[in-house]
Amino acid sequence: MAVKSERKANGGCMRSIFKKISIVFLVFLLVFSTGFEVEADGGGMVTITVIVSESLESDSGLEEAVDVRVKKVEEVDGTTIVIYDKTIVTDHFATFEGVPVGGSCTITGGTAPGYVAPELVKLELTKFKGNFNRTVNLVYERSEEGIPVSGIEIDKTDMTLLEGRKGTITASVIPENASIQNVEWTSNNTDVAVVSEKGEVTAVLASEDKVEITAKVVDTTTSEGKEFSATCTVTVKRIGEVLNPEPIHAIVGEVVKLPDIVEVELNDGTTEYVDVNWIGAYTVGEEQVIQYDKANEDGSSYILTGEIEGTDYTASLEIYVTGEPVLSVESVDFVDALDGSVSIGSVSVFTGQTTTIGMNIEPDNADIEPLEWKWSYEPVDENNSTVATVAGVTAGDSAAEVDFAVTILGVAPGKATLYVEKLDGTVLDSCLVNVALDPTITDPAYIAATTTDSPEPVDQFESKEDVYIRCYNLPAGEYYVKVEEQGSQVPLGETNETDENENNDRIVVGAEDAEVIFNLYEATGFKDSTKNSKSYFVSMSKNPEYPSGDDADGIPNTFMDNFKITSPVPTGFIVVDVHEDGYSPISQEFYESYKIFKIDENGDIVMDENGDPVVEEIDEIDVILGREIKDKTAEETQYSDYLNPGYETDPTLPKYTDEAKLIGHVNANGKVTWEEPKEVLKIGGYILLIELPKGYASNLDAVNPESEDGELLKEVHITRNNTVIRTIEVFK
């Protein structure tokens, strides 16, 4: 199949014995409005070169390196999102690559001894498509007379060390940019404790005499040579006896958590807890553990020896093991969460979102508790130490022949390899996790899902035939393309190296092509997603393995974007009925504990003779359909999350926030009168909630028995044409 493309040069229940009320309402969902769109700038990245110097004319940098930081943030729904944040230590030049186009960023320079630091620079990132460069000068003003010292501080004024151990004291000259930064360290009793030129203190000999460790700086910028000092008092003690911990009793196969500290008696009669490392133990996270596969035949205990850090002392721990052996996991296979017969080696996820992979084990009834999860990270930003984490392990889908489901959370851009290991370090399987910034909060770089009529990025299409991919300034070459479903690693469609007529159908980008556009369905023939609410992910790479990371020029090895295919105007029904005790209308008793402020004709709160607000009973309750709240699960989302914070004290204000998209009023006859929707109900996920009097609860947090995914009754998914039926049970 030949792929057509266009090119232009240069140019994202409790069930209770108490009273029960069933609420069912009926509303026709044929709604029409403009919908909600997020304005996005054109795709591209900015490379920022920062020049650090004493003047604009200077060709040389500073005498000492300083921290240079570039940071870009955006406000999304009232939340500050860090889009880019990187610090480089340099004395002259620093190059920051991959800063997303659009908005602005800030550039700051750290302090340098003898210099006045430049003010913060705010750089506007012009809205271009493709990539461009910007240069910023940070000019440091040297003080010819020198910046005088005004003092010195240390991070501790007293410290106790055990004989043979070390501790560190940190000194800071005030101000940070004082011309003189040389700190001299001295000990007034080197027989007891000594100090290095870096402030590291070594306890030599236990003594009743306290040692004074002094940090001193001499300000030579003035003729007086004024001295400033700070002193830390150090006490050195010795271990007299190790008090061994109590014996531990365990069963065969149990992962035994070991104490990380033991109590010791010191030479002055006091006791203290000290760190201990148990020989032969395994480290899981920050804990020391051990596991025994059998008990001693004579019933005796296992004995562990622990080394006390920094000393020659040891501790002893007895562990008595009983019981029959348990099965250990011998092999692990990471598989597609929706198809246990498909092994996988990589998965992709956006920052702040999760994806799920399947895990099959042998033997299938083995205990997975002793398994250990480990990561190796390659973050995009050197300031990020974590790229992804394991958010949970639950039972898998037996129908898909998956033993366990492993949920992975994307934390920061980069790639990470997840290893599952035995306690002894044996690696059973691994999976590469590619984490990218969520394109809904960052501008699409290099490629974007669009239409033929407009270059603006589109995140929702009516049909797969409507999806076009625009490529901006891609390196010349032939590109593989694939489409995946969110949560699945099996491609819905992809280009082939050659078709049956031996015509290459990869996407060709020429050296002069500033922009290339092609129809994604024609290129890949991708199938429909199994769920309307899921996103489609499109990837382009010259390598059919679609590797993560950047090449030597800082260009991504794989370009990605995502979109959904759903009708922008849903039609269908949500059916609800209102009853109490099965059939009778709601009684006034339901409302007795619900009060609101009384409002006069001017909209002011009516006050009584004591100056307190007058309250009155209400005779109806609200049912709302709200958009899912970012960073909250359905279970965590409650009715109060949609209330306007100021409404309680000023009922003239709107009762609900803009996230409550559909508001209905339930009266005593069981009828729901719906207000006009604030905007079109877009296809996607919503939360159904009910306003309840004090002392009442509902079943909306219960699992929907008709759901295949274990979703809650409160979760509502609006698709192109569907009927949603809910029965809300309210309990006193």
Buried (B, 14 or more C-beta within 10 A) or exposed (E): EEBEBEBEEEEBEEEEEEBBBBBBBBBEBEBEBEBEEEEBBBBBBBBBBBBBBBEEEBEEBBEEBBBBBBBBBBEBEEEEBEBBBBBBEBBBEBEBBBBBBBBEBBBBBBBBBBBBBBEEBEBEBEEBBBBBEBEBBBBBEBBEEBBBBEBBEBEBEEBBBBBBBEBEBEBBBEEEBBBBBEBEBBBBBEEBBBBEEEBEBBBBEBBEEBBEBBBBBBBBBEEEEBEBBBBBEBBBBBBBEBEBBEEBEBBBBBBBBBBBBBBBBBBEEEEBEBEBBBEEBBEBEEEBBBBBEEBEEEEEBBEBEBBBEBBEBBBEBBBBBEEEEBEBBEEBBBBBBBBBEBBBEBBBBBBBBBBBBBBBBBEEEBBBEBBBBBBEBEBBBEEBEBBBBBEEBEEBBEEBEBBBBBBBBBBBBBBBBBBBBBBEEEEBBBBBBBBBBBBBBBBBBBBBBBBEEEBBBBBBBEEBEBBBBBBBBBEEEEBBBBBBBBBBBEBBBBBBEEEEEEEBBBBBBEEEBBBBBBBBBBBBBBEEBEBBBBBBBBBBBBEEEBBBEBEEEEBBBBBBBBBBBBBBBBBBBBBBBBBBEEEEBBEEEBBEEBBBBBBEEEEEBEEEEEEEBEBEEBEBBBBBBBBBBEEEEBEEBBBEBBBBEEBEEEBEEEBBBBBBBBBBBBBBEBBBEBEEBBEBBBBBEBBBBBBBBEEBBBBBBBBBEEEEEEBBBBBBBBBBEBEBEBEBBBBB
